[in-house]
């Protein structure tokens, strides 16, 4: 059973923006907030948004599975997909979001490290995300995963728009 982390993920916006770092997450019911995370290489960013409750959340996880590092997962579940994704959903539910209303998007999971394909962190992160979503009957509204480039991901809580930027070019991920 996952225990609640010592750090808080319910964050306040600074100048309208909540920055989500690596191995971090944020949830908010601030109707004017913008959640943003930078440098999604092999890491994956997940956004969830409930338009009825006006609740948004973002996770930036580094590694797929916490089984090899249970102490790290206990201290910071946002570091791992298998602990961070369920916690992100639970924390949004605590703010009034419901699964039925959720719009879920994902970005990242690139293969950018020169590891000769041995570790394939991006691929492993994409696989764990798909398994978690499949197991919990969660449909992804939009995604931009794989490839070899880094991305910036943002969720605009007022309207739920999700945007990505890569190599200076931006595009609307959701709604399409």
trRosetta pair geometry for C-beta under 8 A, 3 or more apart (Angstrom, degrees):
i j d omega theta_ij theta_ji phi_ij phi_ji
2 77 6.2 57 -159 -104 123 148
2 83 5.8 153 -115 -145 131 94
2 86 6.8 149 10 91 158 127
2 87 6.6 -122 143 -70 150 101
3 74 6.3 28 48 -147 109 89
5 9 7.5 74 57 -30 126 105
5 74 7.8 155 -104 163 72 42
5 75 7.0 62 -138 166 95 26
5 76 6.3 64 -132 -107 136 37
5 77 5.7 -132 -56 10 117 96
5 78 7.6 -33 -39 -11 163 91
5 87 7.6 45 -11 -154 110 154
6 75 7.2 -26 17 -149 109 60
7 76 7.2 20 22 -105 127 83
8 11 7.2 144 116 -68 95 66
9 24 7.8 163 -119 -179 93 69
9 25 4.9 4 -145 90 132 89
9 26 5.7 -159 -179 -108 77 35
9 27 5.7 56 125 10 101 90
9 78 7.2 149 -96 -61 129 133
9 87 7.7 113 5 142 162 112
9 91 5.8 -28 82 -145 127 167
10 26 7.6 109 -116 -159 17 66
10 27 5.7 -40 -96 70 65 88
10 28 7.0 129 -153 -88 64 56
10 91 7.2 -156 -62 -174 86 118
10 95 7.7 154 -113 -73 113 120
11 18 5.0 128 98 -145 121 121
11 26 4.5 -51 25 -136 123 113
11 27 7.8 120 17 47 76 43
11 28 6.6 -60 64 -71 68 105
12 18 7.5 179 105 -95 20 106
12 28 8.0 125 -105 -116 28 116
12 30 7.3 106 -140 -55 55 145
13 16 5.3 -3 162 -148 134 15
13 17 5.9 120 -158 44 92 19
13 18 5.1 -81 -98 -50 68 86
13 28 7.1 63 -45 -136 94 158
13 30 5.5 -149 -11 109 118 165
13 32 7.1 -119 38 94 165 86
13 33 4.4 -156 -64 -114 131 92
13 34 7.3 90 -130 33 126 62
14 17 6.2 -42 68 65 67 75
14 18 7.5 114 15 -89 73 50
16 32 6.0 -79 -130 139 91 100
16 33 6.6 178 -172 -123 55 40
16 34 5.8 41 142 11 88 102
17 33 7.5 122 -113 -162 18 69
17 34 5.0 -32 -107 70 66 102
17 36 6.1 -24 -161 16 104 120
18 26 4.9 -171 148 145 130 163
18 28 6.2 179 -18 -37 161 144
18 30 8.0 136 -35 45 127 136
18 33 5.5 12 -8 -170 113 119
18 34 7.0 175 23 82 71 47
18 35 5.1 -25 71 -105 105 65
18 36 7.2 148 76 22 53 69
18 58 7.9 156 100 34 111 123
19 36 5.8 -34 -109 74 60 89
19 37 7.2 119 -168 -93 60 50
19 38 7.7 -13 -155 -5 103 101
20 24 5.0 -177 -173 101 70 107
20 25 6.2 13 -145 -126 122 24
20 26 5.0 -129 -86 3 100 107
20 35 6.1 30 -22 -175 118 94
20 36 6.9 179 19 84 84 34
20 37 4.2 -47 74 -77 99 103
20 45 7.7 120 91 -131 134 106
20 58 4.8 -133 -26 102 161 117
20 59 7.4 -138 180 -119 146 12
20 60 5.1 149 131 -11 108 116
21 24 4.1 76 59 0 74 146
21 37 7.3 -173 -79 -131 8 92
21 60 6.7 -144 107 62 29 141
22 39 7.1 -43 -67 86 109 115
22 43 6.3 -119 -135 -84 91 165
22 60 5.7 -99 -117 125 35 124
22 62 6.1 59 177 -71 96 108
23 60 6.8 -59 -18 98 19 86
23 61 6.8 59 -108 -130 51 44
23 62 5.1 -21 -69 -16 91 117
23 76 5.8 41 161 147 113 134
23 78 5.3 115 173 105 53 91
23 79 4.0 9 -140 -97 111 71
24 37 7.7 176 71 -112 103 117
24 59 7.9 -172 99 -147 41 49
24 60 5.6 12 54 48 72 105
24 78 5.3 56 -119 129 11 152
25 57 6.7 17 177 -179 105 96
25 58 6.3 -174 -149 95 67 51
25 59 4.2 -14 -102 -103 111 69
25 60 7.0 -176 -78 18 59 64
25 78 4.5 -153 -11 -115 99 127
25 84 6.2 162 -45 -162 133 103
25 87 7.2 150 45 102 161 108
25 88 5.5 -127 -156 -92 150 97
25 91 7.6 133 122 42 129 153
26 35 5.8 -173 78 -128 119 113
26 57 6.8 -170 96 -145 48 60
26 58 5.7 7 52 52 83 89
27 55 7.0 7 -176 -179 96 97
27 56 7.2 -180 -149 96 55 45
27 57 4.0 -12 -103 -101 82 101
27 58 8.0 179 -77 21 49 53
27 88 7.0 161 -67 -152 111 64
27 91 4.5 -173 -10 126 157 115
27 92 5.4 -147 -137 -75 129 68
27 94 7.9 84 116 59 156 101
27 95 6.1 -169 149 -15 120 142
28 33 4.8 -8 114 40 155 166
28 35 6.9 -178 19 -65 123 110
28 55 7.3 176 90 -151 41 59
28 56 5.7 -10 60 62 85 85
28 57 7.4 161 17 -82 60 56
28 95 7.7 115 142 -134 10 166
28 157 6.3 -69 89 -87 113 156
29 53 7.2 -70 -124 148 105 91
29 54 6.2 83 -160 102 72 84
29 55 5.1 -28 -96 -100 79 78
29 95 4.8 -167 -53 -177 115 124
29 96 6.9 61 -104 33 135 114
30 33 3.9 84 85 -32 114 114
30 157 6.5 84 85 87 70 162
31 54 5.0 -9 -101 170 89 141
31 157 6.4 -155 -151 124 28 111
31 158 5.9 70 165 -100 72 70
32 157 7.0 23 72 74 8 112
32 158 6.0 28 -111 -63 41 109
33 56 6.8 -156 82 53 114 128
33 157 4.5 38 65 15 81 141
34 154 6.0 1 178 -173 97 115
34 155 7.2 166 -160 82 52 49
34 156 5.5 -15 -113 -109 85 62
34 157 6.8 -135 -79 6 34 87
35 47 7.0 153 86 -120 130 105
35 56 5.8 -156 -7 128 132 124
35 57 7.4 112 -88 -166 171 14
35 58 4.2 167 152 -8 137 134
35 154 6.5 162 87 -155 54 60
35 155 4.4 2 56 53 106 99
35 157 6.8 86 -10 -46 94 99
36 58 7.9 84 -23 81 9 176
36 152 6.9 5 -171 177 97 100
36 153 7.1 168 -149 90 53 50
36 154 4.2 -10 -101 -104 84 96
36 155 7.8 -159 -68 26 49 60
37 40 6.5 73 114 -53 108 103
37 45 5.1 177 66 -111 136 131
37 58 6.1 -171 -23 152 117 133
37 60 4.4 178 -154 -71 154 130
37 152 7.1 -177 92 -154 48 60
37 153 5.3 -1 56 57 91 93
37 154 7.7 178 21 -78 56 55
38 152 5.1 -13 -115 -112 61 95
39 43 7.6 52 117 39 74 129
39 150 5.6 -29 -142 -168 49 128
39 152 7.5 25 -22 -84 37 72
40 43 5.2 -112 -140 81 64 92
40 44 6.8 61 -159 -122 114 20
40 45 4.9 -77 -93 -16 142 109
40 60 6.9 -124 -91 -137 93 99
40 107 5.7 85 103 113 162 93
40 108 3.4 -98 169 -92 116 111
40 109 8.0 -12 163 -8 103 48
40 110 7.6 112 128 4 74 104
40 150 6.3 142 69 -164 48 67
40 151 4.5 -33 63 65 108 86
40 152 7.1 161 10 -86 97 22
40 153 5.9 37 -17 -13 145 111
41 108 7.0 30 64 -153 15 94
41 110 5.4 -86 -175 59 52 110
41 112 4.4 -84 -168 34 111 143
41 113 7.5 95 143 -40 133 81
41 122 7.4 -94 138 -79 65 113
41 150 4.8 -34 -82 -100 76 89
42 62 7.8 49 95 -162 93 59
42 108 7.3 51 138 167 12 98
42 109 6.6 25 -161 -139 44 29
42 110 5.9 -97 -78 67 47 60
42 111 6.8 57 -97 -102 95 33
42 112 6.0 -133 -43 30 84 91
42 113 6.3 -24 -35 -10 135 107
42 121 4.0 51 168 95 143 111
42 122 4.0 -109 -133 -62 76 80
42 125 6.3 136 162 2 75 139
43 60 5.8 31 155 179 133 81
43 61 6.3 176 -160 88 88 39
43 62 5.1 -40 -103 -104 102 48
43 108 5.3 -58 96 -177 57 148
43 109 7.7 -86 100 -63 20 45
43 125 6.9 -174 -143 -131 24 167
44 60 7.7 -180 89 -147 38 45
44 61 5.8 -9 59 58 84 88
44 81 6.8 36 49 -92 127 114
44 106 6.0 -5 -177 -168 110 105
44 107 7.2 159 -155 82 64 36
44 108 4.2 -175 -111 76 44 122
44 109 4.9 25 -83 -52 100 91
44 125 4.7 177 -21 155 116 124
44 126 7.0 152 -81 -75 135 55
44 129 5.9 -111 143 -56 169 143
44 145 6.9 6 -120 -118 105 115
45 58 6.4 -9 -170 -169 96 99
45 59 6.9 164 -151 84 48 53
45 60 5.2 -12 -98 -99 81 73
45 106 6.8 159 85 -153 55 53
45 107 5.0 -10 58 60 103 86
45 108 5.2 117 7 -18 76 126
45 151 7.5 -122 18 95 127 111
45 153 4.1 178 98 38 157 155
46 58 6.9 163 82 -151 52 50
46 59 4.6 2 50 51 99 102
46 61 7.5 14 1 5 108 105
46 84 8.0 145 31 122 129 108
46 85 6.3 51 28 -111 170 88
46 88 6.4 127 91 90 123 172
46 104 7.0 -16 -171 -164 95 91
46 105 7.3 159 -156 85 49 49
46 106 5.2 -14 -103 -101 70 85
46 129 7.1 -176 -78 -134 121 122
47 56 7.0 -17 -168 -168 94 96
47 57 7.0 159 -154 86 50 52
47 58 5.1 -14 -101 -99 74 82
47 104 7.2 163 86 -151 57 43
47 105 4.7 -2 55 57 102 96
47 106 7.6 -165 21 -74 68 39
47 153 6.8 -155 -37 157 116 120
47 155 4.3 160 -144 -69 137 131
47 162 5.4 173 64 -111 155 126
48 56 7.0 164 88 -154 54 50
48 57 4.9 -1 54 56 95 99
48 58 7.9 -171 21 -73 64 41
48 88 6.4 133 11 143 128 112
48 89 6.7 93 -25 -95 174 68
48 92 5.7 -88 97 -44 127 169
48 97 7.2 89 133 172 114 161
48 102 5.3 -24 -164 -156 103 110
48 103 7.1 150 -156 73 49 49
48 104 5.2 -9 -103 -101 80 75
48 105 8.0 -176 -76 24 39 64
49 55 7.3 169 -150 88 45 52
49 56 4.8 -3 -105 -107 80 84
49 57 7.8 -166 -70 26 49 62
49 102 7.0 126 64 -152 39 57
49 103 4.7 -23 63 56 95 100
49 155 6.2 -171 -64 -166 118 126
49 157 7.1 -171 -126 -122 109 58
49 160 4.3 142 140 -129 154 94
49 162 7.6 -149 -12 -54 136 105
50 53 4.3 16 109 40 126 102
50 54 7.2 -66 91 -9 78 13
50 55 4.7 14 44 51 109 93
50 56 7.7 -151 25 -70 64 47
50 92 6.7 144 -11 169 118 117
50 96 7.5 -157 89 105 149 74
50 97 3.7 178 -15 -131 148 92
50 98 6.3 111 -132 33 138 58
50 101 4.4 67 -145 105 88 116
50 102 5.7 -39 -79 -87 81 57
50 103 7.7 172 -80 12 32 76
51 54 7.0 21 -162 -79 32 54
51 101 6.4 -135 40 175 70 109
51 103 7.0 48 -27 -9 99 121
51 160 5.4 -44 -81 -47 98 142
52 98 7.4 -16 62 29 129 107
52 101 4.8 -87 15 -136 115 156
53 95 6.9 127 148 118 131 84
53 96 4.1 175 -148 113 133 102
53 97 4.9 -143 56 -85 146 52
53 98 7.0 135 -24 -1 129 78
53 101 6.9 131 2 86 94 152
54 157 6.8 76 -177 168 79 97
55 92 5.2 133 138 -159 125 87
55 95 4.6 145 -126 104 133 121
55 96 5.9 168 -43 67 138 83
55 97 4.1 -117 72 -58 139 104
56 92 7.7 -67 158 -118 7 116
56 155 5.2 173 -172 129 133 132
56 157 4.2 -122 -1 -104 141 95
56 160 7.5 -172 -91 -107 113 64
57 88 5.1 150 141 -172 136 93
57 89 7.9 -171 70 -79 156 31
57 91 6.5 129 -113 87 143 105
57 92 4.6 -101 -19 -68 137 114
57 97 7.8 -91 -10 -10 116 161
58 88 7.8 -100 108 -140 7 128
58 153 7.3 167 -148 110 126 113
58 155 5.7 -169 -66 12 115 128
59 78 6.0 -153 -147 -143 91 91
59 84 4.9 135 -163 155 136 116
59 85 6.5 -155 61 -88 168 52
59 88 4.5 -79 -47 -73 125 142
60 78 7.2 38 60 167 60 110
61 78 6.2 -141 -90 172 78 56
61 79 6.4 84 -145 153 76 18
61 80 6.0 4 -160 138 121 6
61 81 4.8 146 115 -70 156 61
61 84 4.5 -176 -82 47 123 157
61 85 7.4 -55 -24 -44 150 80
61 125 7.0 170 98 -143 101 114
62 79 5.4 -30 32 -166 110 68
62 80 7.4 -43 57 -77 76 42
63 66 7.6 119 97 -75 111 55
63 69 8.0 59 84 30 154 133
63 79 6.3 9 31 149 99 84
63 80 5.3 -36 79 -106 88 73
63 81 7.1 -126 102 -3 42 84
63 121 6.9 -70 -113 -149 64 108
63 124 8.0 -12 -163 105 60 122
63 125 7.2 -124 -153 -85 18 98
64 80 6.9 11 115 -159 17 80
64 81 4.9 -25 -140 28 46 125
64 82 6.7 56 157 -25 59 96
64 121 7.6 -166 -19 -158 97 64
64 124 4.5 -107 -22 140 144 96
64 125 5.1 -144 -71 -91 88 49
64 127 6.9 5 -127 67 146 89
64 128 3.8 155 -157 -17 101 144
65 68 6.9 76 106 5 96 92
65 80 6.3 -5 152 -161 6 120
65 81 7.2 -28 -58 52 42 94
65 82 5.3 40 -120 -6 55 134
65 124 7.7 -77 -6 164 98 117
65 128 6.3 -162 -57 -97 79 143
66 69 5.9 -91 -160 68 62 78
66 70 6.4 90 149 -97 96 47
66 72 7.1 -151 -145 81 92 90
66 73 3.4 65 -161 -83 135 142
66 77 7.4 -32 -81 -133 154 66
66 79 7.5 105 -97 84 99 97
66 80 3.9 167 -61 69 93 176
66 82 5.5 -130 7 66 94 110
66 83 4.9 30 -24 -18 149 122
67 70 7.2 1 -150 -61 28 86
67 82 7.8 13 -30 60 82 157
69 72 3.9 -10 153 32 117 119
69 73 5.9 130 102 -23 79 89
69 79 7.9 -62 97 104 136 138
69 80 7.6 177 67 -60 108 133
70 73 5.4 -56 -144 39 35 114
70 74 6.2 38 156 -23 67 103
71 74 5.7 -51 -148 33 31 111
71 75 6.5 24 154 -12 63 108
72 75 5.8 -60 -147 42 31 107
72 76 6.4 -40 174 47 68 91
72 79 6.0 -61 149 63 106 158
72 80 7.8 109 109 -31 102 115
73 76 7.3 -89 -133 71 20 51
73 77 5.6 47 -175 -104 69 62
73 79 6.8 -123 -98 59 55 109
73 80 5.4 -25 -107 15 100 139
73 83 4.9 138 -163 -17 108 162
74 77 7.4 24 -108 -60 15 83
76 79 4.7 73 110 -22 105 109
77 80 6.6 -73 -166 46 51 91
77 83 3.7 -118 -156 137 94 116
77 84 5.4 164 137 -75 77 57
77 87 5.0 106 108 -21 138 153
78 83 7.8 -90 -46 100 21 94
78 84 4.5 85 -128 -115 39 114
78 87 7.1 -99 -71 76 69 138
78 88 8.0 93 -109 -60 86 95
79 83 7.7 16 56 63 70 118
79 84 6.9 -178 42 -53 29 122
80 83 4.7 56 76 28 108 99
80 84 5.7 167 75 -12 48 99
81 84 6.0 -60 -117 45 21 104
81 85 5.7 20 -175 -20 64 113
81 125 6.0 157 -47 -145 139 72
81 128 4.3 114 95 109 145 131
81 129 5.8 -97 -155 -66 136 72
81 132 6.8 -147 155 -20 101 144
82 85 7.2 -31 -117 28 14 105
82 86 7.8 5 167 -2 44 108
82 128 5.9 -85 -57 -172 84 129
82 132 6.9 -168 -112 -76 56 123
83 86 6.8 -66 -158 41 30 102
83 87 6.3 24 154 -15 66 118
84 87 5.7 -66 -148 42 30 110
84 88 6.1 36 157 -27 69 105
85 88 5.7 -49 -147 29 30 115
85 89 6.8 26 157 -13 62 103
85 129 7.0 157 -77 -121 148 71
85 132 5.1 70 92 148 156 161
86 89 5.9 -58 -154 38 34 109
86 90 6.3 32 153 -18 68 108
86 132 7.4 -126 -50 -157 82 125
87 90 5.6 -55 -143 39 34 111
87 91 6.1 31 159 -19 67 107
88 91 6.1 -59 -147 36 25 107
88 92 6.6 21 156 -14 62 107
89 92 5.9 -60 -150 38 31 108
89 93 6.3 34 152 -21 66 105
89 99 7.5 31 -164 -92 119 90
89 102 7.9 -12 -127 -105 94 158
90 93 5.5 -53 -149 35 33 114
90 94 6.5 39 150 -25 64 102
91 94 5.4 -45 -151 29 35 118
91 95 7.0 28 151 -13 61 103
92 95 5.7 -58 -155 39 38 108
92 97 4.0 -19 151 35 96 144
92 102 7.7 88 119 -104 147 113
93 96 7.7 160 -173 22 32 7
93 97 5.6 -86 -84 68 38 83
93 98 7.2 76 -119 -95 80 37
93 99 7.7 -3 -88 -45 109 78
97 101 6.7 -135 -164 72 73 111
97 102 6.5 69 170 -81 116 91
98 101 4.9 74 66 14 90 103
98 102 7.2 -136 95 -33 45 85
99 102 5.6 -40 -151 0 36 123
99 138 7.5 -102 -158 -99 102 90
102 138 7.4 -38 94 -142 137 101
103 141 4.9 -4 -163 -19 81 155
103 160 5.8 65 52 -172 148 129
103 162 8.0 -157 128 -22 115 123
103 174 6.4 168 164 148 124 150
104 133 7.4 166 125 -120 155 122
104 138 5.8 35 6 169 166 111
104 139 7.0 149 45 90 116 47
104 140 5.3 -86 100 -116 101 55
104 141 5.8 141 58 2 52 89
105 140 6.7 101 -111 -168 32 86
105 141 5.7 -53 -70 62 79 95
105 142 4.8 -6 -119 67 102 83
105 143 6.3 175 -163 -81 63 55
105 155 7.7 165 50 -90 124 105
105 162 4.5 137 44 128 167 176
105 173 5.6 102 -161 123 142 129
105 174 5.2 -137 -76 -3 135 135
106 109 7.7 29 151 -11 111 123
106 129 6.1 110 -136 173 159 151
106 140 6.0 -48 7 -140 107 131
106 143 4.4 -1 63 -119 86 103
106 144 7.8 -167 100 37 57 51
106 145 5.9 0 118 -56 103 120
107 143 6.6 -178 -74 -160 52 61
107 144 4.6 8 -118 63 92 89
107 145 6.3 -161 -141 -72 30 67
107 151 5.1 -106 154 107 121 152
107 153 4.6 169 52 -86 135 126
107 164 5.2 170 -121 -100 157 131
107 173 6.8 -92 -65 -99 120 159
108 122 7.4 -140 148 -134 73 93
108 125 7.2 -50 115 116 106 142
108 145 6.2 -8 67 -119 41 79
108 151 5.9 -133 -79 47 63 117
108 153 7.3 -67 -38 -33 98 133
109 122 4.4 113 176 -169 52 80
109 123 7.2 107 178 -69 99 24
109 125 4.8 -151 -110 86 90 110
109 126 4.1 92 -167 -58 151 96
109 129 7.5 -95 -72 11 139 139
109 145 4.2 17 50 -163 125 102
109 146 5.9 -17 102 -57 101 42
110 122 4.9 -104 83 -119 20 150
110 145 7.8 -151 -57 -171 58 53
110 146 6.5 74 -102 160 54 19
110 147 5.1 -42 -117 82 99 71
110 148 5.4 121 -174 -131 113 14
110 149 5.9 -141 -116 54 158 33
110 150 6.8 -115 34 -77 151 41
110 151 7.6 143 -26 -8 125 98
111 117 7.6 14 -166 -102 137 68
111 120 6.6 -28 -112 -131 113 63
111 121 7.9 145 -113 52 63 68
111 122 4.6 -126 -66 39 57 136
111 123 6.6 18 -73 -30 109 92
111 146 7.7 -4 -7 -159 89 59
111 147 7.7 -166 26 102 75 27
111 148 5.9 -44 69 -102 72 71
112 122 7.2 101 1 -47 74 136
112 148 5.7 124 -90 -170 70 63
112 149 7.3 98 -88 -103 117 10
112 150 6.5 36 -84 -59 163 81
113 119 7.1 -13 81 58 136 125
113 121 6.9 49 18 23 132 119
115 118 5.1 -108 150 41 99 89
115 119 4.7 -35 144 19 160 103
115 120 7.7 -137 84 -39 127 43
115 121 8.0 87 18 -7 156 96
117 120 6.0 23 -165 -62 59 95
119 124 7.8 -77 156 -1 67 133
120 123 4.1 -29 170 40 106 120
120 124 5.7 113 110 -24 84 93
121 124 5.7 -60 -144 41 30 109
121 125 6.1 32 156 -22 67 106
122 125 5.7 -55 -147 35 28 111
122 126 6.5 27 154 -17 64 104
122 145 8.0 164 179 -180 97 88
122 146 7.0 118 150 -117 122 41
123 126 5.8 -53 -149 35 31 110
123 127 6.4 33 152 -21 64 106
123 146 7.9 50 -90 -112 67 81
124 127 5.6 -52 -147 35 33 114
124 128 6.5 30 157 -17 66 103
125 128 6.1 -53 -146 35 31 106
125 129 6.4 32 155 -20 63 108
126 129 5.8 -59 -151 36 30 113
126 130 6.4 28 155 -17 66 107
126 145 5.3 132 -108 157 115 139
126 146 6.6 29 -76 -65 156 79
127 130 5.9 -57 -149 37 30 108
127 131 6.3 29 155 -18 65 108
128 131 5.6 -55 -147 38 33 112
128 132 6.2 34 156 -20 67 106
129 132 5.9 -55 -148 36 29 110
129 133 6.3 23 157 -13 64 109
129 145 8.0 -154 64 -108 150 160
130 133 5.9 -58 -145 41 29 107
130 134 6.0 30 157 -19 66 110
131 134 5.8 -56 -143 39 27 110
131 135 6.0 27 159 -20 65 111
132 135 5.9 -57 -144 37 26 111
132 136 6.3 -4 164 7 62 115
132 138 7.6 -11 122 36 75 129
133 136 6.3 -75 -144 53 25 93
133 138 4.2 -98 -149 70 78 102
133 139 7.5 122 175 -79 116 15
133 140 6.2 -6 -157 -45 162 97
134 137 7.7 25 -174 -73 29 35
134 138 7.9 -74 -40 43 20 73
140 143 5.3 9 154 -40 139 114
141 174 5.2 60 116 -117 120 143
141 175 7.9 -68 162 -107 126 62
142 162 6.7 173 69 71 126 131
142 173 4.7 155 123 159 135 85
142 174 4.2 -171 18 -63 137 101
142 175 8.0 171 -32 -128 139 30
142 176 6.3 159 -95 -51 131 102
143 173 7.6 42 -99 -170 9 121
144 151 6.7 144 106 -113 118 162
144 164 5.2 -98 51 3 152 169
144 173 5.8 -103 -16 -115 117 119
149 166 5.0 81 128 -169 133 123
149 167 6.2 -58 -155 -33 142 105
150 166 6.7 165 86 -131 48 86
151 164 5.1 -21 -168 -167 121 110
151 165 6.7 142 -161 71 66 46
151 166 4.8 -39 -101 -77 75 100
152 164 6.7 149 76 -159 54 55
152 165 4.3 -5 52 53 107 101
152 166 7.5 -173 18 -66 70 52
153 162 7.2 -9 -169 -172 89 95
153 163 7.6 161 -153 86 44 49
153 164 5.5 -16 -100 -103 67 80
153 173 7.9 -8 -136 -4 88 152
154 162 7.1 170 87 -151 48 52
154 163 5.2 -8 58 58 96 91
154 164 7.8 175 20 -83 69 36
155 160 7.3 -28 -167 -152 90 40
155 161 7.6 162 -152 86 46 47
155 162 5.4 -15 -101 -102 71 80
156 159 5.7 1 109 48 112 83
156 160 6.9 -24 78 40 75 10
156 161 4.4 7 42 57 120 91
156 162 7.6 -150 16 -72 76 34
156 163 7.4 45 -20 -2 106 104
157 160 7.3 27 -145 -72 26 46
160 174 7.2 -64 140 115 91 106
160 175 7.8 51 104 -34 106 87
161 172 6.4 -60 -164 -140 106 102
161 174 6.8 -180 -148 92 42 63
161 175 7.2 -72 -109 8 70 66
162 172 7.5 102 77 -168 53 61
162 173 4.4 -57 105 67 98 109
162 174 4.3 33 36 42 109 95
163 170 5.8 12 176 -173 117 108
163 171 6.9 171 -152 87 76 33
163 172 5.6 -47 -100 -106 81 48
163 173 6.2 172 -109 4 21 89
164 170 7.0 170 90 -147 41 63
164 171 6.1 -12 60 58 83 80
164 173 5.2 71 -10 -49 102 120
165 168 7.1 -13 -179 -138 103 8
165 169 6.7 167 -152 83 66 36
165 170 4.4 -29 -95 -92 85 81
165 171 8.0 153 -88 15 44 59
166 169 6.1 -25 68 61 64 85
172 175 7.3 -7 154 67 121 43
172 176 7.2 157 111 -113 99 37
173 176 7.6 -42 163 -78 30 75
